[in-house]
Amino acid sequence: MKTDKTFVSLPFMLLGVVFCVCLIAAGLIVFPVSYIINDCLVEVWGYRKARLVIWLGFLMNFLFVAFGAAADALPGAAYWTGEAGFHAIFGLAPRITAASFAAFLAGSFVNAYVMSRMKRNAPKGQGFSLRAILSTMAGESVDSLIFFPLALGGVVPWQVLPVMMLTQVLLKTLYEIIVLPLTVRIVRLLKRIEGEDVIDDNVRYGFWRITDL
């Protein structure tokens, strides 16, 4: 059992790296993996360590967008013919970027909070599968409720937005359910390797308490 709260193990570091990559890659196929990793982090290491990774993912995503915007602003070479495509990828609209960041933070912290509180209230921390599904539904719902109105409100007809939001939540939750048997095995393996199975007693859930490990 590790007693140094500042210690970062190899499995924890690898999950953190994959979490950041999934955020940068985005997309319906890849992005839900970040919620699955979020579940694993809370289940094995607790809310505090998950909070650290969430903020790290936010920072890496911010840097990716900032560097992409800087590269997009630079003039291209005279022979370069792909400027329109490059701008389409890296020239993100500020509105969409802000909506994406806000939705990610809110959804990720809601996901981690629900996982942590359900585990605290479960007998001996049992019931991982149920809390993994419910936490994903909660996190993805908050994510969609923030992102779609902020990013697409007024662009997409308002009556279409609820359908888009519900579809995204259902698809990403279905994704979680399909891969759940693999997630359960990974969690069991991580607990065995790490000797950790944290239950968040007396944790402070403020999302800004990044130094509270």
C-alpha positions as CSV (number, residue, x, y, z in Angstrom):
1,M,0.0,0.0,0.0
2,K,1.4,3.3,-1.1
3,T,1.4,5.9,1.7
4,D,3.0,8.9,-0.1
5,K,0.1,10.9,-1.5
6,T,2.4,12.6,-4.0
7,F,3.6,9.3,-5.4
8,V,2.7,8.7,-9.0
9,S,2.8,5.1,-10.2
10,L,3.3,3.9,-13.7
11,P,-0.3,2.7,-14.2
12,F,-1.6,6.0,-12.9
13,M,0.7,7.9,-15.2
14,L,-0.3,5.8,-18.3
15,L,-4.0,6.3,-17.6
16,G,-3.4,10.1,-17.3
17,V,-1.6,10.2,-20.6
18,V,-4.3,8.2,-22.4
19,F,-6.9,10.5,-20.8
20,C,-5.2,13.6,-22.3
21,V,-4.8,12.0,-25.7
22,C,-8.5,11.1,-25.8
23,L,-9.4,14.7,-25.0
24,I,-7.2,16.0,-27.8
25,A,-8.4,13.4,-30.3
26,A,-12.1,14.0,-29.4
27,G,-14.8,12.5,-31.5
28,L,-17.7,10.2,-30.5
29,I,-15.5,7.0,-30.8
30,V,-12.5,8.2,-28.7
31,F,-13.9,10.8,-26.3
32,P,-16.0,8.4,-24.2
33,V,-12.9,6.6,-23.3
34,S,-12.0,9.6,-21.1
35,Y,-15.1,9.0,-19.0
36,I,-14.2,5.3,-18.7
37,I,-10.7,6.3,-17.5
38,N,-12.3,8.8,-15.2
39,D,-14.3,5.9,-13.6
40,C,-11.1,3.8,-13.2
41,L,-9.2,6.7,-11.6
42,V,-11.9,7.4,-9.0
43,E,-12.5,3.7,-8.4
44,V,-8.9,2.8,-7.7
45,W,-7.2,6.1,-6.6
46,G,-10.1,8.2,-5.4
47,Y,-11.6,11.6,-6.3
48,R,-8.5,13.6,-5.4
49,K,-6.3,11.9,-7.9
50,A,-9.0,12.0,-10.5
51,R,-9.4,15.7,-10.0
52,L,-5.6,16.1,-10.7
53,V,-5.9,14.3,-14.0
54,I,-9.0,16.2,-15.0
55,W,-7.2,19.5,-14.6
56,L,-4.1,18.1,-16.3
57,G,-6.3,17.0,-19.3
58,F,-7.9,20.5,-19.4
59,L,-4.4,22.1,-19.5
60,M,-3.2,19.8,-22.2
61,N,-6.3,20.4,-24.3
62,F,-5.9,24.2,-23.8
63,L,-2.3,24.0,-24.9
64,F,-3.2,22.0,-28.0
65,V,-5.8,24.5,-29.0
66,A,-3.6,27.4,-28.3
67,F,-0.6,26.0,-30.2
68,G,-2.9,25.1,-33.1
69,A,-4.4,28.6,-33.2
70,A,-0.9,30.1,-33.2
71,A,0.2,27.8,-36.0
72,D,-3.0,28.7,-37.9
73,A,-2.2,32.4,-37.5
74,L,1.2,32.1,-39.1
75,P,1.5,32.7,-42.8
76,G,2.0,29.6,-44.9
77,A,4.8,29.0,-47.4
78,A,4.2,30.2,-51.0
79,Y,3.9,26.6,-52.3
80,W,1.5,25.5,-49.5
81,T,-2.0,24.7,-50.9
82,G,-3.6,23.1,-47.8
83,E,-4.3,26.3,-45.9
84,A,-8.1,25.9,-46.0
85,G,-8.0,22.4,-44.6
86,F,-5.4,23.4,-41.9
87,H,-7.6,26.2,-40.9
88,A,-10.7,24.0,-40.8
89,I,-8.9,21.7,-38.2
90,F,-7.0,24.2,-36.1
91,G,-8.8,27.5,-36.6
92,L,-11.5,26.6,-34.0
93,A,-14.2,29.3,-33.3
94,P,-13.8,30.8,-29.9
95,R,-17.5,30.0,-29.1
96,I,-17.1,26.3,-29.8
97,T,-13.8,26.2,-27.9
98,A,-15.2,27.9,-24.8
99,A,-18.3,25.6,-24.9
100,S,-16.1,22.6,-25.2
101,F,-13.9,23.5,-22.3
102,A,-16.8,24.4,-20.0
103,A,-18.7,21.2,-20.9
104,F,-15.6,19.0,-20.4
105,L,-14.8,20.4,-16.9
106,A,-18.4,20.2,-15.7
107,G,-19.1,16.8,-17.2
108,S,-15.9,15.3,-15.9
109,F,-16.3,16.5,-12.4
110,V,-19.9,15.4,-12.2
111,N,-18.8,12.0,-13.4
112,A,-16.1,11.8,-10.8
113,Y,-18.4,13.1,-8.0
114,V,-21.2,10.6,-8.7
115,M,-18.6,7.7,-8.8
116,S,-17.1,8.8,-5.6
117,R,-20.3,9.4,-3.7
118,M,-21.9,6.2,-4.8
119,K,-18.8,4.2,-3.8
120,R,-18.9,5.9,-0.3
121,N,-22.5,4.9,0.1
122,A,-22.1,1.3,-1.2
123,P,-21.5,-1.6,1.2
124,K,-17.7,-2.2,1.1
125,G,-17.5,-0.2,-2.1
126,Q,-19.4,-2.8,-4.1
127,G,-21.4,-2.1,-7.2
128,F,-18.8,-0.7,-9.6
129,S,-20.7,-1.5,-12.8
130,L,-23.8,0.4,-11.7
131,R,-22.0,3.5,-10.6
132,A,-19.9,3.4,-13.8
133,I,-23.0,3.5,-15.9
134,L,-24.9,6.1,-13.8
135,S,-21.9,8.4,-13.5
136,T,-21.4,8.4,-17.2
137,M,-25.0,9.2,-17.8
138,A,-24.8,12.1,-15.3
139,G,-21.5,13.4,-16.7
140,E,-22.5,13.1,-20.3
141,S,-25.9,14.8,-19.6
142,V,-24.2,17.8,-18.1
143,D,-21.6,17.9,-20.9
144,S,-24.4,17.9,-23.5
145,L,-26.6,20.4,-21.7
146,I,-23.7,22.8,-21.6
147,F,-22.0,22.2,-25.0
148,F,-24.8,22.1,-27.5
149,P,-26.7,25.3,-26.4
150,L,-23.4,27.3,-26.0
151,A,-21.8,26.0,-29.2
152,L,-24.7,25.5,-31.6
153,G,-27.6,27.6,-30.1
154,G,-28.9,29.8,-32.9
155,V,-26.9,27.9,-35.5
156,V,-28.8,24.7,-35.2
157,P,-32.6,25.0,-34.8
158,W,-33.5,25.0,-31.1
159,Q,-36.0,22.3,-31.5
160,V,-33.3,20.0,-32.9
161,L,-30.8,20.5,-30.0
162,P,-32.7,18.3,-27.5
163,V,-32.6,15.4,-30.0
164,M,-28.9,15.9,-30.6
165,M,-28.2,16.1,-26.8
166,L,-30.2,13.0,-26.0
167,T,-28.6,11.0,-28.9
168,Q,-25.1,11.8,-27.7
169,V,-25.9,10.8,-24.1
170,L,-27.5,7.6,-25.2
171,L,-24.7,6.6,-27.6
172,K,-21.9,7.4,-25.2
173,T,-23.7,5.5,-22.4
174,L,-24.2,2.6,-24.7
175,Y,-20.5,2.7,-25.4
176,E,-19.8,2.5,-21.7
177,I,-22.1,-0.5,-21.3
178,I,-20.5,-2.3,-24.2
179,V,-17.0,-2.0,-22.9
180,L,-18.0,-2.4,-19.3
181,P,-16.7,-6.1,-19.0
182,L,-13.3,-4.9,-20.1
183,T,-13.5,-1.9,-17.8
184,V,-14.3,-4.2,-14.8
185,R,-11.3,-6.4,-15.6
186,I,-9.0,-3.4,-15.9
187,V,-10.2,-2.0,-12.6
188,R,-9.6,-5.4,-10.9
189,L,-6.1,-5.6,-12.4
190,L,-5.2,-2.1,-11.3
191,K,-6.4,-2.7,-7.8
192,R,-4.3,-5.8,-7.6
193,I,-1.2,-4.2,-9.0
194,E,-1.5,-0.9,-7.0
195,G,-2.8,-2.4,-3.8
196,E,-5.3,0.5,-3.8
197,D,-9.1,0.6,-3.5
198,V,-9.8,4.1,-2.2
199,I,-13.1,5.1,-0.7
200,D,-13.3,8.9,-0.4
201,D,-14.0,9.4,3.3
202,N,-13.8,13.1,4.4
203,V,-12.9,14.2,0.9
204,R,-13.5,17.8,-0.1
205,Y,-15.2,17.9,-3.5
206,G,-14.3,21.4,-4.5
207,F,-13.0,21.2,-8.1
208,W,-10.4,23.8,-7.5
209,R,-8.6,22.0,-4.6
210,I,-5.9,20.6,-7.0
211,T,-3.2,20.5,-4.3
212,D,-5.4,18.3,-2.0
213,L,-4.0,14.9,-2.9
